[in-house]
Amino acid sequence: MIPSLPRAPWLRIATAGYLLAFLGFLFLPLVVVAVFAFNDAPYPAPPWHGFTLDWFLGNAQKGRTGLFADSEMLAGLGTSCIVALWVTVLSALLGTTNAFLLERARFRGKQTLSVLMLSPLVIPGVILGISILAFASRIADFADDIFGLDLDFLRPGLPLVVLGQCSYIVTIATLTISARLRRFDATLEEAALNLGASKAAVFRTILLPYLRPALLGSSAISFLMSFADFNTTLMLVGADPPLTVMMYARMREGATPVLNAVSLFLMAASAVLALTLLRRSAGREAAAAAAA
Amino acid sequence: MLDGAVQARWRMRLTLSLLLAPALLWLGALIILPHADLAVLSFRERVAPRHYVPSLAQYKTFFLEPLYWQVFVHTAVMSAIATLMTLLLAFPIAWIIAKLARGRAASLLFIVCLIPFWVSETVRTLGWMILLRESGVLPALLVKLHITDVPVELLYRNATVFVGLVYTSLLFMVVPLVSSLESLDNSLIEAAYDMGAGGFAALRTIVIPHAAPGITAGCIVVFMLTLGNYLTPTLLGGKNSQWFTEQIYAQFITRFNWEQGAAFGFLLLGLSTAMVVLGLRLSGQRFGDVMRRT
């Protein structure tokens, strides 16, 4: 069971076999998505008809719409990026204020508030979506009835999608940032204050640089989660669907390998993001180890 | 001097309220009030255009219409089975990462296991559809290997939905399991062996009790996510997937019957909350600790 105990040969082989099968299970779907982005056939299905870049570069002249000519898909990609940027900025801001609130402030009801902050993680996304949809519509109807105001941003559309995604992504940002703030050595701050720094200066020169890795990490996670969100978005979406909702609609119809092309693009983008993040943290740890 | 103290206290109050405002705005406007509104919505009935009365009609419909509660039970049972399957599949991997692999190999393996979850569920589901549909990769392979004569449709079955759900949930099980197994002292297992315990006895008396918090955390999160999943059951299960979130979507978006949809939403939320509470009670843990683990 553990390396220090004798293990039967069959157990070693079974362990290795299980590991291989598991990795196959994990990567098989991603591999087929990537491979069939290059298949020279109108549907992402076997047999293999040869290599083509049509599903990326194809245009009307070739009779195939590739990813870079598919204006609808590109618009969806753009929409997703805009939504994800908003969600990232809002979650980073709220995550930071929440972290200070939980780690630094003292007030009655803090325990309740911290439990409440975690609750969005155990509410199914579909329900977050419908509750925000219903509540926003009620306010919009009310404003319309009483004041004759037309509050368009409270109707299904991108502002609601941003709010809906924020409702639970803020919790994740809060957890990441407050975990780092908790490990902060308060004597650094005291030293700076003793040396005459103002509170603002301490925040800018000591706390913010210290929190930077957590801010970057939580931003990357927020961006990816927003990009990948489906359940909440589906309930709040208006006329311009983000990429996941658009892909879902096309998957139901049985789409061309353009879907594979855009998926491959997404995989590459997240891989780049993940590797940069890992390298950053790895470099930092190595530097810390060398210093120690 | 007194002035300074008063000023300092006011400043503290100001800072506190500035920090509290965004948190309360977020929780109030996006979580608490919308759910309260959803509750109100679910307990009313439309008697005439723009005229509503309080009633239990929506919940009555749920219990009297067999289709609705059958789909609800189906979703709950399938989610429970999927959670168990995820646990059984993830446990050996978590064990390999936490106990058998060492140093760099362990962290590399851990990262490799996380990679598929950096891409969205849509992409992963697309992969399964290409693999499993009638014109897909696996049916073609089965024909080639002379296991079946004609390509068989592997989509739109309960088993397919399980594959998709387990696949999507693995990450949320592996991470808490690894962290709870890593903290288990190897010498405890050695001691058990020295005293004559077999592998199974050591697992039952040492490993599982120690890993219980991680197991609970993983199961709670996986059950909740599976119950609330919409994409995987509709795409891999097709029309007969009978997932409860589809009913909610149909009432809210297709039929525009928000009262009924709100009641369905509340029932699903109730089940998911009940499972969370039950899981915490059974393992004697606090909510905050569990959530920080995942």
Interface residues (C-beta under 8 A of the other chain):
Chain A: M1 I2 P3 S4 L5 T15 Y18 L19 F22 L23 F25 L26 F27 L28 P29 L30 V31 V32 V33 F36 Y43 P44 A45 P46 P47 L93 L94 T97 N98 F100 L101 A105 F107 L113 S114 V115 L116 M117 L118 S119 P120 L121 V122 I123 P124 G125 V126 I127 L128 I130 S131 I132 L133 A134 F135 A136 R138 L163 G164 C166 S167 V170 L175 A179 L224 F227 A228 F230 N231 L234 M235 T244 M247 Y248 M251 R252 L259 N260 S263 L266 M267 S270 A271 L273 A274 L278
Chain B: T15 L16 L18 L19 L20 P22 A23 W26 L27 L30 I31 I32 L33 P34 H35 D37 L38 L41 L89 P92 I93 W95 I96 K99 L100 R102 I111 V112 C113 I115 P116 W118 V119 S120 E121 T122 V123 R124 T125 L126 G127 W128 M129 I130 L131 R133 S135 G136 V137 A140 Y167 L170 N186 I189 E190 Y193 G199 A202 L203 I220 V221 M224 L225 L227 G228 N229 Y230 L231 T234 L235 T245 I248 Y249 F252 I253 W258 G261 A262 G265 L268 L269 S272 T273 V276 F287 G288 M291 R292 T294
